[in-house]
């Protein structure tokens, strides 16, 4: 049987000031054993460093047990970002989180 997945999807528009703290908060969570924990950050229409800050957190997230995917889109739409995050997530448990 494949392991269960918990995927946190974070649409992020111009969230350079917040995305690092948001991802650090995930690093501090107690994770369930036998479950794959993933976070999908979807910077949408960003002209700031949101995507790079998220990518820079990959080692720290991995050390805390999280897989990170960053999917950038030039379209500044939360709905577009959520759809992209959903498409990247397995059909198990999904949590939607705002970066701020």
Protein Blocks (a to p, Z undefined) as FASTA:
>chain_A
ZZdddddddddehillmmmmmmmmmmmpccdehiacddddddehiabfklmmmmmmmmmm
mmnopacdddddfbdcfklmmmmmmmmpccbddddddfZZ
